[in-house]
């Protein structure tokens, strides 16, 4: 029997093996196997791991069966031998009792009991183990004596039962049968004693081995734990660790962070291909995002430039309009004043007053109007004054008419729109004609 300190000393080598396997030195001893393992496909890896798990389970079942058989067979053999020997002794005693009752009472019921007792004795006798290599010399001798003695007893017993109870020698022969029964019962008790003695010796020899069973279970459990750790390590290096790295890198990419290094694993299987494809997709996605960012920035810059260009054009148009206004006012002012001076000599004061009123309205509108958008009605009034003055200048050479298809009180147009157009139309009239016509 092992001492109490044997457990830790027995487990220490296995703990060292676990540590050694986890280190790179342990893997270095199996470099070729490691490279082979990393190069095979995931399907084959799972198949190999499944086979290992099945083998571990099968070994566990076999070990449990071995331990149970080792424990139970020892006791079953001893108990079975003792039971057979005791059954034979009990059957012989029962047969002797029933035989005595049957001799006194030859009824049918007693005869049936007697036959059953004899059948039981013969069955128990045939059930006794009778192999010299198994039961040993002493039990073999006892069993041989009982078997041979019972055959002689059986033949003599049947002869006595066939005798007439009234014969003179019947009683003497009957007592001889009783003595033979006594001898057989004695042999049976001695067989029981020999069986018990041999069973005790066998039990005494096998009991020390039973004390090693717990240590065997501990050692086997440690081996199974090491196997499970190795399988777990293989699964972790082959599947779990690469998947964790992929998940971590995917979370960083989801946060638009491409700063991490490329994933590197030693697998040459589908997982290795997946990691390499992931790295390529990472670089492609990073370049695509950078390209989109640059395009967006360029689009924003172009948009800002376009807005600035439109704003500049607006300011330029306003400046041009102001320039036209500044050019129209002085020119028109001097021409009108000259024309008023001439008309004052030729006509009454009413015409002069009308022209001066129209001129003042034009000056007032040009100088005091600051809105960019004005009603069409307001612009038409100014145009009417302007055309009146022009008609006063050119007389019947200028005619015009206004054709409106909209409500001039509701329609809105930019200020100073019609007057420059009319001036341009008048200034580009065809030469050689006595009339200039304008329409709007």
Order of alpha helices (4+ residues) and beta strands (2+ residues): alpha-alpha-alpha-alpha-alpha-alpha-alpha-alpha-alpha-alpha-alpha-beta-alpha-beta-beta-alpha-beta
